[in-house]
Amino acid sequence: MSRESRPGQSRPTAVIVIAPDERSAEILIEGKRQLVTGQAPKETRRAALDAATGYAARIGQPVLIDARDANGYWRLVATPTGVVQAADQVVPGPEPAPAPAPAGPAVSGSEAVARPEAKGRKKGGRGLVIVGAAVLALVLLAGAGAVAWRFLPGFGAGPGGGATADVTTLNHPAPPHFSTTVDFSAQIAPGSRPGVSRRGDLLAYVDPEQHLNLLDADGERLWSAELPVESGEVLGEPWFVQYGGEDAVVMETARTLWFWPVADGDPVDVELPEAASVQYVGSSVLVRTEDEAFVPVGGELQPVRVPEGSAPMLADGENVLAAVLHGPWTWVSPDDNPVQVTAQRPDDAGEMESVVTALREYVIVRWEPLRGEGTVLAFHDSQDGSVVGSAQVDPADLEDVRHRSGAIGTRLAAYGPAVMNPENGRTAVVPGFEPDIAVGSLVFGQVDGAPVAVDAEGRVEEAAAESVPPIGLLGERAVVVHEDHLYAIPSE
């Protein structure tokens, strides 16, 4: 379609009509009709916009896009650099926009676009920035870098602002074994951190409009809730925990814990005592003061009596694991009823040296080796004391290990130089390894200050210095955070 085909307009125009089932779309450009299809609505939209952005690149000038789907009409502008932006805000109106004419002789551009221009937008829609795959290649070859794009209005956007966005490629290196292609992204509140559930089925983040958003593994928003405080008052990231026997998202401020049910609902606030520390090492929240331990129950903190000489380590539901340096550990609850657990000795170990820490399902214990130098580091099941995995390590590699839960995943668990596969108990030792987080079948961390990824066999792969490690695995996508944006990227 030529510039003259649209009176009063200085730009050529493309007309896109998305079919009601969103599996196909018709595009009319320069009097030529094209049909594209997709397995999902997102693929259909991307293919349709690829045609428009490709045409803008070929002619070297911006192209107007008149886009229509079952939810409404949108006017967009595609630039020769491959970026598509909203030309007008749009609200679905009762007047239908004519689709491209039926198959047959090509119609003129003026006939194809003779319909009222849309003047608003569907609630929840966003101004969009969309990149066509073909144009993206040209942009990258020209050194222009990555360009962000958002879904068409009405697709994937929910209440509360910060609608799920897409970026075609990262503008920084991806972590090892993951692609620079971005399936979806979102802007987060400055200085905040998102949280990913340990099972990898949920993602929570605070957007710049001060809303807590919950997404599923496909990046679809489940709900959005206004924060009861400013995001700057929140300490750390959202955590996924058990509260009242149900899954919940918890956020912490200096004096309060806020729990949102994953199933949606109003938040519950639990006041914290002075000088309290909050730990998220187990499946639920453990609150400690200098002399006491508590678990949140029914909107308040319930004290848990810890055996004398023991230290509270983590909370699982309303139960607290308390341990001593040498000997059994004890599970206690607000109802008391302590249950003692004795660690079973690994086959290659002698006497117990010490209980090191408790992380998630495991109590980590050091044992004297039956043969050779060093120490045997064992991962024990916290419920029955059985040995899940063990390995002989150099004690020097355990001197400065951080006691944290981040490197305990569902497929791999790591502590210091030991990387353990819970499925078979095989434990690899990587001297000098400092693990940070277990994500799927990899543990990310550092060796001699350099970022690396380690697999179940102990193979070490260096990461690019500018890459950032994932904060978790959402479905099969790694979630990385960079410059107040989160990005979900697939594996290679």
Secondary structure, DSSP 4 states (H G I P E B T S, - for coil): --GGGSTT-SS-EEEEEE-TTSSEEEEEETTEEEEEE-SSHHHHHHHHHHHHHHHHHHHTS-EEEEEEETTEEEEEEE-TTSEEEESS-----SSPPPPPPPSSSPPPHHHHT-SPPP----TT----EEE-HHHHHHHHHTT----EEEPPTTSS--SSS---EEESB-SSPPPTTB-SB-SEEEE--TT---EE-TTSSEEEEE-TTSEEEEEETTS-EEEEEE-SS-GGG-EEEEEEEEETTEEEEEEE-SSEEEEEETT----EEEEPPTT-EEE-SSSS-EEE-SS-EEEEETTEEEEE-PPTT-EEEEEETTEEEEE-SSS-EEEEETTEEEEEE-PPPPTTEEEEEEEEEEETTEEEEEEEESSSSSEEEEEEETTT--EEEEEEE-GGGGTT----STTB-SS-EEETTEEE-TTT--EEE-TTEEEEEEETTEEEEEETTEEEEE-TT--EEE--TT----SEEETTEEEEE-SSEEEEE-B-
